[in-house]
Amino acid sequence: QVQPVEYGGGLVQHGGSLGLSCTVAMSGPVFAIRPWAWYRQAPGKQREFVAHITPSLETRYANFVKGRFTISRDNTKNAVYLQMNGLNSEDTATYFCNALTYPTLTWGEGTQVTVSS
């Protein structure tokens, strides 16, 4: 089964920045035609949508992002990125990427982001 591999998380201070990456081992042309998304799950909470990017590079963000995050993609590397700035404690969560639309992939392990106050 194809699983995304997320990395780049870590411990960051309030107001700091992190850049997350996600790679998907699949056919390049298939990757390129699909919209991809980042999600996150905080302890005790349901997984929630963060941002998505379409093949034509249109993007959409959850309201809580408020201009702080930027999603991007590199089809030559089968990669999706999430640049996060202005982090606060509410952003502490495990971050996942996946295809936005059906069929989605098996969820990866995610990458942990912890924001200290």
Residue, then its C-alpha position, 0 to 999 in steps of 0.5 A: q500500500v502506498q503511504p505518504v511519508e511526512y517529516g520536518g516536525g519538531l519542537v519550536q517556540h511560540g511564534g517560530s516557524l517550521g517547514l514540513s515535507c511529504t513525499v509519496a512513492m507513486s507514479g509521477p504522472v499520477f501524483a501530478i494530477r491529484p490534489w494534495a492536502w495537509y491535515r493535523q490531529a491534536p491529542g484527544k481531537q479529531r483529525e482536521f483539514v489544514a490546507h490543500i493544493t490542486p494540480s493547477l496550484e490553487t490553494r485553500y486553507a482552514n480558517f485557523v491558518k489566517g495567512r500563517f501557513t503556505i502549502s506548495r508542491d513539487n511534482t518532480k519530487n512527488a512532494v508536498y510542503l507546508q511552511m508554517n510561520g507564527l506558530n502557537s500552542e494551538d498548532t501542536a499536533t501530528y501533521f499528515c498529508n494525503a490525497l484530497t479526493y477519493p481514493t485517499l491513501t493509507w495514512g502515514e505516521g505523520t510528523q509531530v509539531t510541538v509549540s512551546s509557550 
